[in-house]
Amino acid sequence: MKRTRGGVMPFRGLIFCMVLLVMVPAAMADVRLPAIFRDHMVLQRGAPVNVWGWASPGEKVAVTLMMKSATAIANKQGTWSVVLPALEAGGPYTLTVEGRNTIVLSDVLIGDVWICGGQSNMQWTIDQTGFDEKDSAFLKNAQVRLFTVHVDIDYLPAEDIKGGTGWNTLSQENIKYFSAVAYHFGKKLYRELNVPIGLVSDNLGATSVESWMSNEALLAFDQFRADIEPVLKRNKNFAAMRADFEKMKPAWYKKYYYKGPGIVGEWFDVDTDLSEWKPIQPLGNTWENVPDLRDHDGAVWFRTTFDLPENHTGKTFHVGLLQVDDYDIAWVNGVKVGESYGNYNHHGYDVPTDILKPTGNVLVVRVFDVGGRGGFTTPSMWAHKHLSGDWLYRKGQAIDAAKFPKVLVPNATPFSSPAVLYNGSIAPLTRMSIKGVIWYQGEANADRADEYRKLFPAMIADWRSTWKQPELPFLFVQLANYMAESPLPAPSAWAELREAQAAALALPNTAMAVSIDLGEANDIHPRNKEDVGKRLALGALNKVYQKNIVSAGPTFRSMKLGGGTATIEYDNTGGGLITKDKYGFVRGFQMAGEDRKFYWAQATLVNGTVEVTCRQVSKPVAVRYAWDDNPGPLDLYNADGLPAVPFRTDDWPGITAGKRFQTGQPRF
């Protein structure tokens, strides 16, 4: 027996050890780098090179670049970081990261890295503008690199970006879907500087400035505290909140949510009795506007039909409901296709085509409101075409909203929820040294232009703080002309927004590219992004790289009044003021007297100034230039071809005065 026991025990011990050997590698994590660290990347010259990532706790990590090495030990959370000494422009080099595994990044350049942020006019691609790059020699240049961030949102600063395109070298195909403004900016910079340029396109259309600011920066503004304070109190990101919801969901679902006559009676069935259903147009029309739903909280069932597009060939078809207040469950042809929660979130489902028909697909949506307004809140103009048919509705389960247990889920829109884009798409990059930022945004804040006067400089200061670069260059585009020309002088939110942007020039290391002459009346996305990028580059060359060039157009300096004439003096005239009008006139001016009523004015160039008169105003008090959503054709430039900056001499309250962000009003 002893020999048997002695023989059995070592065998069991051997099995145990083998199991441990199998388990230990599974528990250990490979050394991993952030998504921004990829082949062909550009690292910032002349600044410490920060490299960071993840590994198993306690694991030693070594990083080598250009014969310079540094080591770190991953902490208890599995994160590590090293700092390599600053390097001069050059490359290509190899960056090696060694731990339990080895990562080798090839073709790494040292140069200048620019973050390219904002909303759709920064996001607009080369392909969308119709620009055709005919300079094949430049496209063969391996010194300009492009990276587009796949933007994401979160309540707290994320460790890493969601992902991206990787760093791409120049080619017709690679520039096609890259930011046009950023591309033209980088192209001019490289031609002037002859150093590697890295462009990181990190932007999203229709987004407000507050979405790109940190939680901490927004706490300085009372109007954002109702959104930010609960986030900081919970201290949970999206992933943690989703995990909490999944744990409580089964019991909540069974006891409270999956109930009512519509569920029991299977109103989602294609052949359900429609005799008690009523016509409705639900899109952008919350049910508080429907008499028999006005005081209803709980479920309302909606039904419509849709056809597949004739050219649809995919394996799925996306049924986008956009924003729904508050929860929904959706069925197509009697099959449940998904459920969503949260009035800020976009609700939509990829429906397998094997349950669809070419025509007459039945979409049923149970919308569940837990207080306040309910229904499909996205304006109908944004609705997908498949939602444009006739709708029916039927009232379902009623609840007492005060007593109903509401779920706590991530509930945010990138377009207007405070801080979420900063957390998901900017914060993960702030450990990387950069040269500066170019920014094209403001359209989404135009109706709150007065508020923007404080938000925009606060955002610039915020980014400088989180990047730990107090003098970080920040260059921005002043909004282009857009919408129909006004027949008479009129208040303008866009003009006020442009003024708010210009006010940020009071901050050091800033520059503004004026685009008041580059817009299109019928398109908020003007096609000419080449001149926008070049004007931003002029600002960078002058302000950041200390080139002695004219980088801005004529800028208002002073006004002198006398004899019914206003004489305007300008800075940044370069080789002198010019007018492009063949008769020598200068369009775009308006004038007011003490009654504050503005009239179109006549203006001419006189000895390097602009003299402005107006038949209706004998005693002028105030003058405005290009003060309109779209002031139309303008003539005033400096000899370097840069347009005069819009301005006003008065400080009378505008139409956006006092307008502030309001919580609880999601915007698509």
C-alpha positions as CSV (number, residue, x, y, z in Angstrom):
1,M,0.0,0.0,0.0
2,K,2.8,2.5,0.8
3,R,4.4,2.0,-2.5
4,T,1.1,2.4,-4.1
5,R,0.4,5.6,-2.2
6,G,3.9,6.7,-2.8
7,G,3.4,6.2,-6.6
8,V,0.0,7.8,-6.7
9,M,0.8,11.0,-4.8
10,P,3.6,12.2,-7.1
11,F,1.4,11.5,-10.1
12,R,-1.3,13.7,-8.6
13,G,1.2,16.4,-7.8
14,L,2.5,16.2,-11.3
15,I,-1.0,16.7,-12.7
16,F,-1.5,19.7,-10.3
17,C,1.7,21.3,-11.5
18,M,0.8,20.8,-15.1
19,V,-2.5,22.5,-14.5
20,L,-0.8,25.4,-12.9
21,L,1.6,25.7,-15.9
22,V,-1.3,25.9,-18.2
23,M,-3.2,28.4,-16.1
24,V,-0.4,30.9,-15.3
25,P,0.1,32.1,-18.9
26,A,-3.6,32.5,-19.3
27,A,-3.6,34.8,-16.3
28,M,-0.7,36.8,-17.5
29,A,-1.3,39.6,-20.0
30,D,0.8,40.4,-23.1
31,V,2.5,43.7,-23.1
32,R,0.2,46.1,-24.9
33,L,0.5,49.6,-26.3
34,P,-2.2,52.2,-26.8
35,A,-3.9,52.3,-30.2
36,I,-2.1,55.5,-31.2
37,F,1.2,53.6,-31.1
38,R,1.4,51.8,-34.4
39,D,3.8,51.3,-37.3
40,H,4.5,54.5,-39.3
41,M,3.7,56.8,-36.4
42,V,5.1,60.2,-35.7
43,L,6.5,61.1,-32.3
44,Q,6.9,64.7,-31.2
45,R,10.4,66.2,-31.7
46,G,12.1,68.3,-29.1
47,A,9.9,66.9,-26.2
48,P,10.2,64.0,-23.9
49,V,8.9,60.8,-25.6
50,N,6.2,59.3,-23.4
51,V,5.6,55.6,-24.0
52,W,3.0,53.8,-21.9
53,G,0.8,50.7,-21.9
54,W,-0.3,47.6,-20.1
55,A,1.2,44.3,-18.9
56,S,0.9,41.9,-16.1
57,P,1.3,43.5,-12.6
58,G,4.9,43.3,-11.6
59,E,6.1,42.6,-15.2
60,K,9.3,44.4,-16.3
61,V,9.0,46.3,-19.6
62,A,11.9,47.8,-21.6
63,V,11.4,50.4,-24.3
64,T,14.1,51.2,-26.9
65,L,14.2,53.9,-29.5
66,M,17.4,55.2,-31.3
67,M,19.7,53.4,-28.9
68,K,17.9,55.1,-26.0
69,S,16.3,52.7,-23.5
70,A,14.1,53.0,-20.4
71,T,12.5,50.3,-18.2
72,A,9.4,50.2,-16.0
73,I,7.6,47.7,-13.8
74,A,3.9,47.4,-14.3
75,N,1.9,48.5,-11.3
76,K,-0.9,46.6,-9.5
77,Q,-3.4,47.8,-12.1
78,G,-1.2,46.5,-14.9
79,T,-0.1,49.9,-16.3
80,W,3.4,51.1,-17.0
81,S,5.1,54.1,-18.5
82,V,8.5,55.3,-19.5
83,V,10.0,58.6,-20.7
84,L,12.7,58.7,-23.3
85,P,14.8,61.8,-23.9
86,A,13.8,64.4,-26.5
87,L,14.9,63.7,-30.0
88,E,15.5,65.8,-33.1
89,A,13.4,65.4,-36.3
90,G,14.4,62.3,-38.3
91,G,13.7,58.7,-39.0
92,P,12.6,56.2,-39.9
93,Y,13.4,54.4,-36.7
94,T,12.3,51.3,-34.8
95,L,10.5,51.4,-31.5
96,T,10.8,48.2,-29.5
97,V,8.9,47.3,-26.4
98,E,9.9,44.1,-24.5
99,G,8.2,42.3,-21.7
100,R,6.9,38.7,-21.7
101,N,6.3,39.4,-25.4
102,T,8.0,41.8,-27.8
103,I,6.4,44.6,-29.8
104,V,8.3,46.2,-32.7
105,L,7.0,49.3,-34.3
106,S,8.7,50.1,-37.6
107,D,9.1,53.2,-39.8
108,V,8.7,55.6,-36.8
109,L,9.4,59.2,-37.5
110,I,10.3,62.1,-35.2
111,G,8.6,65.3,-36.2
112,D,5.6,67.5,-35.3
113,V,2.3,66.0,-34.2
114,W,-0.9,68.0,-34.6
115,I,-4.3,67.1,-33.2
116,C,-7.1,68.0,-35.6
117,G,-10.3,68.5,-33.7
118,G,-13.8,69.9,-34.0
119,Q,-17.0,69.0,-35.8
120,S,-18.1,68.1,-39.3
121,N,-16.1,70.8,-41.2
122,M,-12.9,69.3,-39.7
123,Q,-14.2,65.8,-40.3
124,W,-15.1,66.5,-43.9
125,T,-12.8,64.3,-46.1
126,I,-10.8,64.9,-49.2
127,D,-13.3,62.7,-51.1
128,Q,-16.3,64.7,-49.9
129,T,-14.8,68.0,-51.1
130,G,-14.0,66.6,-54.5
131,F,-10.4,67.6,-54.3
132,D,-8.1,65.8,-56.7
133,E,-4.4,65.7,-55.6
134,K,-2.4,66.1,-58.8
135,D,0.9,66.5,-57.1
136,S,2.1,62.9,-57.4
137,A,5.5,63.9,-56.1
138,F,4.0,65.0,-52.8
139,L,2.0,61.8,-52.5
140,K,5.2,59.8,-52.8
141,N,6.5,61.7,-49.8
142,A,6.9,59.5,-46.8
143,Q,7.2,62.3,-44.3
144,V,3.6,63.1,-43.7
145,R,1.5,60.6,-41.8
146,L,-2.3,60.4,-41.1
147,F,-4.2,58.8,-38.3
148,T,-8.0,59.0,-37.9
149,V,-9.4,58.3,-34.4
150,H,-12.5,56.2,-34.1
151,V,-14.2,58.5,-31.7
152,D,-16.0,57.1,-28.6
153,I,-17.7,58.5,-25.6
154,D,-17.6,57.8,-21.9
155,Y,-18.5,59.4,-18.5
156,L,-14.9,59.1,-17.2
157,P,-11.6,59.5,-18.9
158,A,-10.8,56.3,-20.9
159,E,-7.5,54.5,-20.8
160,D,-7.4,54.2,-24.6
161,I,-9.2,55.4,-27.6
162,K,-11.7,53.0,-29.2
163,G,-9.3,52.5,-32.1
164,G,-8.4,54.1,-35.3
165,T,-7.2,53.7,-38.9
166,G,-3.6,53.2,-37.8
167,W,-0.9,55.6,-39.1
168,N,-1.1,55.8,-42.9
169,T,1.5,57.1,-45.4
170,L,0.3,59.3,-48.2
171,S,-1.4,57.8,-51.3
172,Q,-4.5,58.7,-53.3
173,E,-6.4,56.0,-51.4
174,N,-5.2,57.0,-47.9
175,I,-5.9,60.7,-48.2
176,K,-9.4,60.0,-49.7
177,Y,-11.1,59.5,-46.4
178,F,-8.9,61.8,-44.3
179,S,-9.8,65.3,-43.0
180,A,-9.4,67.7,-45.9
181,V,-8.6,70.7,-43.7
182,A,-6.0,68.7,-41.8
183,Y,-4.5,67.3,-45.0
184,H,-4.0,70.8,-46.6
185,F,-2.7,72.1,-43.3
186,G,-0.1,69.4,-43.0
187,K,0.8,69.6,-46.7
188,K,1.7,73.3,-46.4
189,L,3.5,72.9,-43.1
190,Y,5.7,70.1,-44.6
191,R,6.6,72.1,-47.7
192,E,7.6,75.1,-45.5
193,L,9.4,73.2,-42.7
194,N,10.7,70.0,-44.3
195,V,10.2,68.0,-41.1
196,P,7.9,65.0,-40.6
197,I,4.3,65.9,-39.9
198,G,1.9,63.7,-38.0
199,L,-1.8,64.5,-38.3
200,V,-4.3,63.0,-35.8
201,S,-7.9,63.6,-37.0
202,D,-10.0,63.4,-33.9
203,N,-13.4,65.0,-34.5
204,L,-17.2,64.3,-35.0
205,G,-19.9,66.2,-36.9
206,A,-22.7,68.1,-35.1
207,T,-20.8,68.1,-31.8
208,S,-20.9,71.0,-29.2
209,V,-17.8,72.4,-27.5
210,E,-18.9,71.1,-24.1
211,S,-18.7,67.5,-25.3
212,W,-15.0,68.1,-25.9
213,M,-14.3,69.5,-22.4
214,S,-13.3,67.6,-19.3
215,N,-15.6,67.0,-16.3
216,E,-13.4,69.1,-14.1
217,A,-13.4,72.1,-16.5
218,L,-17.2,72.0,-16.9
219,L,-17.7,72.1,-13.1
220,A,-16.7,75.8,-13.2
221,F,-20.0,76.5,-15.0
222,D,-23.2,76.2,-13.1
223,Q,-25.3,75.0,-16.1
224,F,-23.3,71.8,-16.4
225,R,-23.3,70.7,-12.7
226,A,-26.6,68.8,-12.9
227,D,-24.9,66.6,-15.5
228,I,-21.4,66.4,-14.2
229,E,-21.8,66.0,-10.4
230,P,-23.8,62.7,-10.6
231,V,-21.1,61.3,-12.9
232,L,-18.4,62.1,-10.5
233,K,-20.4,60.9,-7.5
234,R,-21.0,57.5,-9.2
235,N,-17.4,57.3,-10.4
236,K,-18.3,54.6,-12.9
237,N,-17.6,54.5,-16.6
238,F,-19.9,53.0,-19.3
239,A,-18.5,49.5,-18.9
240,A,-19.1,49.4,-15.2
241,M,-22.6,50.7,-15.5
242,R,-23.5,48.2,-18.2
243,A,-22.1,45.4,-16.0
244,D,-24.3,46.6,-13.1
245,F,-27.4,46.7,-15.3
246,E,-26.8,43.2,-16.6
247,K,-26.7,41.9,-13.1
248,M,-30.0,43.4,-12.1
249,K,-31.7,43.2,-15.4
250,P,-33.3,39.7,-15.2
251,A,-35.2,40.4,-12.0
252,W,-36.2,44.0,-13.1
253,Y,-37.2,42.8,-16.5
254,K,-39.5,40.1,-15.1
255,K,-41.1,42.0,-12.3
256,Y,-41.5,45.4,-13.8
257,Y,-40.7,45.8,-17.5
258,Y,-41.8,42.8,-19.6
259,K,-45.4,43.2,-18.6
260,G,-48.7,44.7,-19.7
261,P,-51.5,44.0,-22.2
262,G,-49.3,44.5,-25.2
263,I,-46.9,41.8,-24.1
264,V,-49.6,39.4,-23.0
265,G,-51.6,40.0,-26.2
266,E,-48.6,39.9,-28.4
267,W,-49.3,43.2,-30.1
268,F,-46.0,42.8,-31.9
269,D,-47.5,40.0,-34.0
270,V,-47.9,40.8,-37.7
271,D,-51.5,39.7,-37.7
272,T,-52.5,41.5,-34.5
273,D,-56.0,43.1,-34.4
274,L,-55.6,46.8,-35.4
275,S,-59.1,47.9,-34.6
276,E,-58.1,49.8,-31.5
277,W,-54.9,51.4,-33.0
278,K,-55.0,55.0,-34.1
279,P,-53.1,57.1,-36.7
280,I,-50.2,59.2,-35.5
281,Q,-47.1,61.0,-36.7
282,P,-44.7,60.1,-33.9
283,L,-41.3,61.3,-35.2
284,G,-40.2,64.4,-33.3
285,N,-43.7,64.6,-31.8
286,T,-43.6,63.4,-28.1
287,W,-46.8,61.9,-26.9
288,E,-47.5,64.8,-24.6
289,N,-48.8,66.5,-27.8
290,V,-51.4,63.7,-28.2
291,P,-54.5,64.3,-26.1
292,D,-55.1,60.7,-24.9
293,L,-51.4,60.2,-24.1
294,R,-50.7,63.6,-22.5
295,D,-50.7,62.3,-18.9
296,H,-49.6,58.7,-19.7
297,D,-46.4,57.2,-18.4
298,G,-45.5,53.6,-19.3
299,A,-45.9,51.8,-22.6
300,V,-47.2,53.1,-26.0
301,W,-47.0,50.7,-29.0
302,F,-46.2,52.1,-32.5
303,R,-46.5,50.3,-35.8
304,T,-45.5,51.1,-39.4
305,T,-44.3,49.3,-42.5
306,F,-41.2,49.8,-44.6
307,D,-39.7,48.5,-47.8
308,L,-36.1,47.5,-48.4
309,P,-34.1,49.8,-50.8
310,E,-34.0,48.3,-54.2
311,N,-30.2,48.2,-54.2
312,H,-29.9,46.6,-50.8
313,T,-27.5,43.6,-50.8
314,G,-26.2,43.3,-47.2
315,K,-26.8,40.5,-44.8
316,T,-28.5,43.0,-42.4
317,F,-30.6,46.1,-42.7
318,H,-30.2,48.9,-40.1
319,V,-33.5,50.1,-38.6
320,G,-32.5,53.3,-36.9
321,L,-34.9,54.8,-34.5
322,L,-32.5,57.5,-33.3
323,Q,-33.4,59.0,-30.0
324,V,-36.3,57.4,-28.0
325,D,-37.6,58.6,-24.6
326,D,-37.0,56.5,-22.6
327,Y,-36.8,52.8,-23.4
328,D,-37.9,50.7,-26.4
329,I,-38.3,47.1,-27.6
330,A,-38.5,46.6,-31.4
331,W,-39.9,43.8,-33.5
332,V,-39.7,43.3,-37.3
333,N,-42.2,40.9,-38.9
334,G,-43.0,39.6,-35.5
335,V,-39.4,38.9,-34.5
336,K,-37.8,40.8,-31.7
337,V,-34.7,42.6,-33.1
338,G,-33.5,44.4,-30.0
339,E,-34.1,46.7,-27.1
340,S,-32.5,50.0,-25.9
341,Y,-32.5,52.3,-22.9
342,G,-31.8,55.9,-22.4
343,N,-33.3,59.1,-24.0
344,Y,-29.9,60.4,-25.1
345,N,-28.7,57.2,-26.7
346,H,-29.3,56.3,-30.3
347,H,-31.6,53.4,-30.6
348,G,-31.2,51.2,-33.7
349,Y,-31.0,47.5,-34.7
350,D,-29.3,45.5,-37.5
351,V,-32.0,43.3,-38.7
352,P,-31.0,40.0,-40.5
353,T,-32.3,40.1,-44.1
354,D,-33.5,36.6,-43.9
355,I,-36.5,37.8,-41.8
356,L,-37.2,40.7,-44.2
357,K,-39.2,41.0,-47.4
358,P,-38.7,43.4,-50.3
359,T,-41.8,45.3,-49.4
360,G,-44.3,45.6,-46.5
361,N,-42.1,44.8,-43.5
362,V,-43.9,45.4,-40.3
363,L,-42.0,47.4,-37.6
364,V,-43.5,47.5,-34.1
365,V,-41.9,49.5,-31.4
366,R,-42.9,49.5,-27.7
367,V,-41.8,52.8,-26.3
368,F,-41.7,52.9,-22.5
369,D,-41.7,56.3,-20.8
370,V,-40.7,56.5,-17.1
371,G,-41.5,60.2,-16.6
372,G,-41.5,63.5,-18.4
373,R,-41.9,63.5,-22.1
374,G,-42.1,60.2,-24.1
375,G,-41.8,59.0,-27.6
376,F,-39.5,59.5,-30.6
377,T,-37.7,62.7,-29.8
378,T,-35.4,63.1,-32.9
379,P,-36.8,65.7,-35.3
380,S,-38.4,64.1,-38.3
381,M,-35.9,65.8,-40.7
382,W,-33.2,63.5,-39.3
383,A,-35.4,60.4,-39.5
384,H,-34.3,57.5,-41.7
385,K,-36.3,57.0,-44.9
386,H,-37.8,53.7,-43.7
387,L,-39.6,55.5,-40.9
388,S,-41.4,57.9,-43.2
389,G,-44.5,55.7,-43.8
390,D,-47.9,55.9,-42.0
391,W,-47.9,55.0,-38.3
392,L,-50.4,53.7,-35.8
393,Y,-50.3,53.7,-32.0
394,R,-52.0,52.0,-29.1
395,K,-51.7,52.8,-25.4
396,G,-50.3,50.0,-23.4
397,Q,-49.2,49.4,-19.8
398,A,-49.6,52.4,-17.5
399,I,-47.2,53.0,-14.5
400,D,-46.7,55.4,-11.6
401,A,-43.5,57.0,-12.7
402,A,-42.7,58.1,-9.2
403,K,-42.7,54.5,-8.0
404,F,-41.3,52.7,-11.0
405,P,-37.7,51.6,-10.5
406,K,-35.6,53.2,-13.3
407,V,-32.6,51.5,-14.7
408,L,-29.2,53.2,-14.5
409,V,-27.4,52.8,-17.9
410,P,-25.0,54.8,-19.9
411,N,-27.2,57.5,-21.4
412,A,-25.4,60.1,-23.4
413,T,-25.1,61.5,-26.9
414,P,-21.8,62.6,-28.4
415,F,-23.5,65.6,-29.9
416,S,-24.4,67.5,-26.7
417,S,-23.7,65.5,-23.6
418,P,-21.1,67.3,-21.6
419,A,-17.5,65.9,-21.4
420,V,-18.2,62.5,-23.1
421,L,-16.1,63.0,-26.2
422,Y,-13.3,64.4,-24.2
423,N,-13.4,61.4,-22.0
424,G,-13.6,58.8,-24.8
425,S,-11.5,60.4,-27.5
426,I,-9.2,63.1,-26.2
427,A,-8.2,62.1,-22.6
428,P,-6.5,58.8,-23.9
429,L,-4.1,60.9,-26.0
430,T,-3.1,63.5,-23.5
431,R,0.0,61.6,-22.4
432,M,1.4,61.9,-25.8
433,S,3.5,65.0,-26.5
434,I,2.2,67.1,-29.4
435,K,3.1,70.2,-31.2
436,G,-0.4,71.8,-31.2
437,V,-4.0,71.7,-32.1
438,I,-6.1,72.9,-35.1
439,W,-9.8,73.2,-34.4
440,Y,-12.9,73.8,-36.6
441,Q,-16.1,73.9,-34.6
442,G,-18.8,76.2,-33.4
443,E,-21.8,75.7,-35.7
444,A,-23.4,73.5,-33.0
445,N,-23.0,76.3,-30.4
446,A,-24.1,79.2,-32.6
447,D,-27.5,79.5,-30.8
448,R,-25.5,79.9,-27.6
449,A,-22.8,82.2,-28.9
450,D,-22.7,84.4,-25.8
451,E,-22.0,81.3,-23.7
452,Y,-19.3,80.3,-26.2
453,R,-17.3,83.4,-25.2
454,K,-16.5,81.6,-21.9
455,L,-16.7,78.0,-23.0
456,F,-14.2,78.2,-25.8
457,P,-11.3,79.8,-23.9
458,A,-12.0,77.4,-21.0
459,M,-11.7,74.5,-23.4
460,I,-8.4,75.7,-24.7
461,A,-7.1,76.1,-21.1
462,D,-8.5,72.7,-20.3
463,W,-6.6,71.0,-23.1
464,R,-3.4,72.8,-22.2
465,S,-3.8,71.7,-18.6
466,T,-4.5,68.0,-19.3
467,W,-1.7,67.8,-21.9
468,K,0.6,69.5,-19.4
469,Q,1.7,72.0,-22.1
470,P,0.7,75.4,-20.7
471,E,1.6,77.1,-24.0
472,L,0.2,74.5,-26.3
473,P,-0.5,76.2,-29.7
474,F,-4.2,76.3,-30.5
475,L,-5.2,77.4,-34.0
476,F,-8.9,77.6,-35.0
477,V,-11.1,78.4,-37.9
478,Q,-13.7,81.2,-37.7
479,L,-17.0,80.1,-39.1
480,A,-17.6,80.5,-42.8
481,N,-20.5,82.4,-44.3
482,Y,-23.7,80.2,-44.5
483,M,-27.4,80.5,-45.2
484,A,-29.3,83.0,-47.3
485,E,-28.1,86.6,-47.4
486,S,-30.3,89.0,-45.4
487,P,-32.0,91.7,-47.5
488,L,-31.6,94.1,-44.6
489,P,-29.2,94.2,-41.7
490,A,-30.4,91.7,-39.1
491,P,-29.3,90.1,-35.8
492,S,-27.2,87.0,-36.4
493,A,-26.3,84.2,-34.1
494,W,-23.5,83.1,-36.4
495,A,-22.0,86.6,-36.4
496,E,-22.0,86.5,-32.6
497,L,-20.3,83.1,-32.6
498,R,-17.6,84.4,-34.9
499,E,-17.1,87.3,-32.5
500,A,-16.8,84.8,-29.6
501,Q,-14.2,82.9,-31.5
502,A,-12.2,86.0,-32.2
503,A,-12.3,86.9,-28.5
504,A,-10.2,83.7,-27.8
505,L,-7.3,85.4,-29.6
506,A,-6.7,87.2,-26.3
507,L,-5.1,83.9,-25.1
508,P,-1.4,83.4,-25.9
509,N,-0.3,81.1,-28.7
510,T,-3.6,81.2,-30.6
511,A,-4.3,82.1,-34.2
512,M,-7.5,82.3,-36.2
513,A,-8.1,81.4,-39.8
514,V,-10.9,83.5,-41.3
515,S,-13.2,81.7,-43.7
516,I,-15.9,84.4,-44.2
517,D,-15.3,84.3,-47.9
518,L,-15.1,80.6,-48.4
519,G,-18.6,79.4,-47.5
520,E,-21.7,78.4,-49.5
521,A,-25.2,79.7,-48.8
522,N,-26.8,76.3,-49.3
523,D,-24.2,74.0,-47.7
524,I,-23.0,74.1,-44.2
525,H,-20.0,72.1,-45.4
526,P,-18.3,74.3,-48.1
527,R,-16.1,72.4,-50.5
528,N,-13.1,74.7,-50.3
529,K,-11.1,73.2,-47.5
530,E,-7.8,73.8,-49.2
531,D,-7.7,77.5,-48.4
532,V,-8.9,76.8,-44.9
533,G,-6.0,74.4,-44.3
534,K,-3.5,76.8,-45.8
535,R,-4.7,79.7,-43.7
536,L,-4.4,77.6,-40.6
537,A,-0.9,76.7,-41.7
538,L,0.0,80.4,-42.1
539,G,-1.1,80.9,-38.5
540,A,1.1,78.1,-37.4
541,L,4.1,79.3,-39.4
542,N,3.9,82.7,-37.9
543,K,2.8,82.0,-34.3
544,V,4.4,78.6,-33.7
545,Y,7.4,78.5,-36.0
546,Q,8.2,82.2,-35.8
547,K,8.2,82.8,-39.5
548,N,8.1,86.5,-40.4
549,I,5.0,86.3,-42.6
550,V,1.6,87.9,-42.8
551,S,-0.8,85.2,-41.4
552,A,-4.0,87.1,-40.8
553,G,-6.2,89.5,-42.8
554,P,-7.0,93.1,-41.9
555,T,-8.2,93.3,-38.3
556,F,-10.1,96.2,-36.8
557,R,-7.9,98.6,-34.8
558,S,-10.0,101.7,-34.3
559,M,-12.9,103.9,-35.5
560,K,-12.8,107.7,-35.7
561,L,-16.1,109.6,-36.2
562,G,-16.5,113.0,-37.8
563,G,-18.8,114.8,-40.2
564,G,-21.1,111.8,-40.6
565,T,-18.2,109.5,-41.6
566,A,-16.7,106.6,-39.7
567,T,-13.0,106.1,-40.5
568,I,-11.8,102.5,-39.8
569,E,-8.1,101.7,-39.2
570,Y,-6.8,98.2,-39.5
571,D,-3.9,96.1,-38.3
572,N,-2.5,93.2,-40.3
573,T,-2.6,95.1,-43.5
574,G,0.6,93.5,-44.8
575,G,1.3,95.2,-48.2
576,G,-1.8,97.3,-47.8
577,L,-5.5,97.2,-48.0
578,I,-7.1,96.2,-51.3
579,T,-10.7,95.9,-52.6
580,K,-11.6,93.3,-55.2
581,D,-14.5,95.3,-56.4
582,K,-13.7,96.7,-59.8
583,Y,-15.4,100.1,-58.9
584,G,-13.3,100.5,-55.7
585,F,-16.2,100.0,-53.3
586,V,-16.0,97.8,-50.2
587,R,-19.1,95.8,-49.5
588,G,-20.3,94.3,-46.2
589,F,-20.6,97.4,-44.0
590,Q,-23.6,98.6,-42.0
591,M,-24.1,101.6,-39.7
592,A,-26.3,102.7,-36.9
593,G,-27.0,105.9,-35.0
594,E,-28.2,106.3,-31.4
595,D,-31.4,104.5,-32.2
596,R,-29.3,101.3,-32.7
597,K,-31.0,100.6,-36.0
598,F,-28.6,99.4,-38.7
599,Y,-28.6,100.3,-42.4
600,W,-26.4,99.2,-45.2
601,A,-23.5,101.6,-45.6
602,Q,-21.2,102.7,-48.4
603,A,-17.5,102.2,-47.9
604,T,-14.3,103.1,-49.9
605,L,-10.6,102.8,-49.4
606,V,-8.9,106.2,-48.5
607,N,-5.2,106.4,-47.7
608,G,-5.0,102.9,-46.1
609,T,-8.2,103.3,-44.2
610,V,-11.9,102.5,-44.9
611,E,-14.3,105.4,-44.9
612,V,-17.9,104.5,-44.1
613,T,-21.0,106.6,-44.7
614,C,-24.7,105.9,-44.7
615,R,-27.5,108.1,-46.1
616,Q,-29.9,107.1,-43.4
617,V,-27.5,107.8,-40.5
618,S,-26.3,111.4,-40.1
619,K,-24.7,110.9,-36.7
620,P,-23.1,107.5,-36.7
621,V,-22.5,105.6,-33.5
622,A,-21.7,102.1,-34.5
623,V,-20.3,100.2,-37.5
624,R,-20.4,96.5,-38.3
625,Y,-18.6,94.6,-41.0
626,A,-19.6,91.2,-42.4
627,W,-22.1,90.9,-39.5
628,D,-24.5,88.3,-40.8
629,D,-25.0,84.6,-41.1
630,N,-23.9,85.1,-44.7
631,P,-22.8,88.6,-45.6
632,G,-22.5,87.7,-49.3
633,P,-19.6,88.6,-51.5
634,L,-16.9,90.6,-49.7
635,D,-14.1,92.7,-51.2
636,L,-11.8,93.8,-48.4
637,Y,-8.4,92.0,-48.2
638,N,-4.8,92.7,-47.6
639,A,-2.3,92.6,-50.4
640,D,-1.4,89.0,-49.2
641,G,-4.8,87.8,-50.2
642,L,-6.3,87.3,-46.7
643,P,-9.8,88.6,-46.0
644,A,-10.7,91.2,-43.5
645,V,-12.0,89.9,-40.1
646,P,-15.7,90.5,-39.3
647,F,-16.2,93.0,-36.5
648,R,-18.5,95.4,-34.8
649,T,-17.7,98.6,-32.8
650,D,-20.7,98.4,-30.5
651,D,-21.2,96.1,-27.5
652,W,-25.0,96.0,-27.6
653,P,-26.6,92.8,-26.3
654,G,-27.0,90.2,-29.1
655,I,-29.8,87.7,-29.7
656,T,-27.9,84.9,-27.9
657,A,-27.3,86.9,-24.7
658,G,-28.1,84.9,-21.7
659,K,-28.8,81.6,-23.6
660,R,-27.2,78.7,-21.8
661,F,-26.9,74.9,-22.0
662,Q,-29.9,73.3,-20.5
663,T,-29.7,69.8,-19.1
664,G,-32.2,67.2,-20.0
665,Q,-32.6,68.3,-23.6
666,P,-30.9,65.8,-25.8
667,R,-29.9,67.0,-29.2
668,F,-29.3,64.8,-32.2
